[in-house]
Amino acid sequence: MKKIILLFSALMLTVGIQAQIQTPQPSPFQKIEQKVGLTDVTLEYSRPSMKGRTIFGGLVPYNAMWRTGANANTKITFSNDVEIGGKTLKAGSYAIYTKPGASSWDVYFYDETDNWGNPEKWDDSKVAAQVSVQAYPMPMNIETFTMSFDELKNDSALLGMLWEKTYVGVPIKFNTDKTVTASIQRVMNGPSANDYYAAAVYYLEAGKDINQAKTWIDKSIEMNKDPKFWQLRQKSLIYAKAGDKKGAIEAAKKSLELAKAAGNDDYVALNEKSLKEWGAK
């Protein structure tokens, strides 16, 4: 009898779990991914609706801190540093809070994002950036709270917020031009010492054109004012494989000297073994 009761209880529990009702959220969640220049921006927020209510100056009081949406924090994430209100925001995630006013809004980017709504205790030290923006009247009601990325350019965008008959846009500056310019200069100036070194070592290890590897390792060492023992070690191996035993011995001796000065016993042993194999005196 006890087994039957236990079986019946387990069956009813299973039925209860399967019978759970799913309903839509009153404030649906939205996630927006936007590329601005070279920066990936992700916006996550929940969207309450008017439902016949007065919003600003009513449901959302003027000049009071608002969670900017519903449910969990409205969160924005940047893959690169950006600038808002004259302050640099490091790459990362920030919660967005606002103080709506009749003619302007104060917008806050808060570096704690795990609150449900407003923080229990506001901490000014966690405000990464703050900016005041003008509130523009709309000719019609926007029923559901909406956020958007507007006026997209390579170096800037507006983070838009629309609800009821109000629109505000928060200017965000991106470092696209600085990044692209640095990339152009780097490429137009030609490969770096590290580029030549990496290419030479790859050709050595992959068994490709060893004479090309020799040319590249020479360029790398020439461009490097202070070549390291491991770089000279690779030069010696490339020269040896290319049949230039004299050059290989010279590079190995320099690598050995630097390895001893650095206290690197592994490279000391490797160089000593190679010098012996190559018949160095």
N, C-alpha and C positions, 0 to 999 in steps of 0.2 A: 504493500500500500504506500509506504514511504517513497519507493522508487517511482510510483505512478504520479504522486504529488510533485516530486522534483521534476519529472519529465514535463508535466503540465505547466509548471511555473516557468521552466526554460522556454517552452513553446510560446507562452503568452508574452514573455519578455522579447522574444524574437519578433513576434507579430507587432508589438508596441514599437520596436525600433524601426521596423519596415514601414510602419504606418505614420511616421512623422511627416507633417505637412510642410512643404516649402512654399514660401510666399515671397513676392518681390520686396526689395528694400524700399522704404519710403524715400530715401535719398540715395539713388544709385551711385555706385563707385565708377569713376572714370580714370583711365590712365592714358596720358598723351606722351608720345615720344617725338621730339623735334630736333633736327640737326640745324644748328646755326653756325655757319662757317665751318670750323673744324671741331666744334664742341657738341657733344650729345647732351640734350636736356630732357629729363623725364619729369613729368608732373602727375601727381596722384592726389585725387580729392573726391569728396562725395558731394552730390548735387541736390540740395533741397529745392522744392518748388513753392511758388507763392500760395497757391490754393486759396485765393480770395483774401489773403492777409496783406496788410500794409507791412512792407519790409523795412526800409530804412527810416528810422525815426519811430518805428513800431516794434516789430519782431526783433530787429537789430537796432538797438538804441544808438543815437548819434554820440560820438566822442567816447565810446566804451569799447574795450578790447573785444574783438570778435574772432572766433576760430577760423573764419573765412571758409565757409562751407558747412559740412556736418560730419558727425561721427569722429573718426580718428583725425590726427593732424593732416592738414593739407601740406603736402611735401613736394619740394622741388629738388632735383639732383643735377649737378653739373659735372661733366667729365673733366673739365679744365677750369682754371681760375677765371672769374668774371668780375666785373665792376658794377656796383649798384650804389647810387647816392654818393659817389666819390670814394667809396670804400671797396677794397678788394675782398671778394669772397673766394676762399680756397675751394678747390674741387671737392665736392662732397654733397651732403644732403642738408636741407634746411626746412624748418616748418615756417609757414607763412601766416602771420597774424595781421589784422588790420584794425584801424579805428576809423570807421566811416564818418564823414561829416557831410553837411548839406552841400558844400562847395568843394571840399577836398578831403582826401583820405591820407592817413598815415599808414604806411606799410612797413612791416617788420619781418626780417629774415632771422629766425631764431635757430641756434645750432643744437637744440634738443628737439628731437622729432618723435618721441615715443609717448607724448601726452595724449589723452583723449579729451579733445577740446582745449581750453586754456590751461596753462600750467597752474598747479595748485598754488605756487608762489612764483611770481614773475621775477626773473633775475636779469637785470640790465646787462650784466657782464656776458650773457649768452646771446645778446643781440649783435649779430655779425654785421648787419647793415639796416639802416632806416632811411626812408625817403617819403616825402610828401608829394602827392600827385593830385592834379585837378580832377574833379568829378564832372563828367559831361552828361547832360540830360539826353535821353533817348526819346524818339518820337512815338515809341510804342513800348508796351510791356514785354520784358523777357521773362517768361513764366518760370523757367528753371535756371538756377544759378549756373553760370557758364564761365569757364576760364579758357584762354586762347593765347596763341603766339601770333602777334600781329606785326605788320611793317617789317618783315624779315629782310635783313641785309647781311652781308658777310660779317660785319663787325657789330651789329646791334639788332635788337628786337624789342618789342613791347610785350610785357606779360599783361594780357587783358583780363578784366573781370567785369562781367555783365550780369545784372539782375534788376528786376523791376524796370525802372526807367533810367538806370544809371550805368555809365561805363567809365572805368578808370584804366589807365595804361601805365605800367611801371617800366621805365627805360632800363634796359640791361645792355652793358657794353661787353663785347667779347674781344679777345686778344688775337683775332684771326690774322690781321695784317702783320703783326709782330712775328707770329709763328711762321707765316708763309715767307716773309722777307728773309728770316733767318735760314729757312730751308733753301730758298733760291740762292742766297749767298754761299751756303755750304756746298751746294751741288755745282754752282758755276765756278767756284774756286777749285774744283777737282777733288779727287779722293783724298781722304786724310791718311796720316801715317797708319792709323789703326785699320783703315779700309785695305790698304796695300798689304799690311801684315796678315789680316784675316784671309785675303785672297791667296796669298803665297802659301800659307799653311794648309789651306784647303787643297790647293793644287798638289802639294807634297803628299798629303794623306790620301788623296783620291787617285794618285798615280797619273795625273794629267801632265801637261807640258812643263817639264821641270825647268827649262830655260826661261819660260815666262815667269815661273815661281821665283827664280833667281833674280830676275829684273825687278819684280815687285818687292821682294824682301830688301833689296838694295835701296829702293826708293823709300821704304818704310824706315829703315835704319838712318838713312840720310836726313829724312824730315824730323826724326826724333833726336832731340838734342841730348837726351839722357836715356839711351836704350837700356833695357833691363836684361838681366841674365837669362831669363826664359826666352826673350826675343832673339838674343844672340845665339842661344842654343838651337832655335829653329833655323837660323841662318846657317849655322854649321851643318845641320842635317841636309838642308837644301843644296848647299855647295857640294857636300860629299856625294849626294845622289846625282848631281850634275857633272861629277867627275873632276871638280876643282878641289883636290885634296889640300893644296896649300891654303886656299881661302877658308876651307872647312876647319883646318887646324888653327888658323889665326882667330877665327870667330869663337871656336871652342875654348881657346886660352883666355880670351876676354870674358866669356861667359863664366869660366871657372873662377877667375879672379873676383868677379862681382858676386858669384854665389858664395864664395868663402867669406867675403865682406858682409854679406847678408845673413850668414849662418845657416844657409840652406844645404843641408847635408845630401839631400836627394840629388840636387843638380850638381853638386860637387862630384858625387859618385858617377853620375851619368857622363859628365864631361871627361872625367879621368878615364873611364872605360873607352869612350870614343877616341880620345887622343892616343891611347895605347893601340887600339885597332888600326888607327890611321898612321901609325909609326912616327908619332911626334917625338921630338927630342927636347 
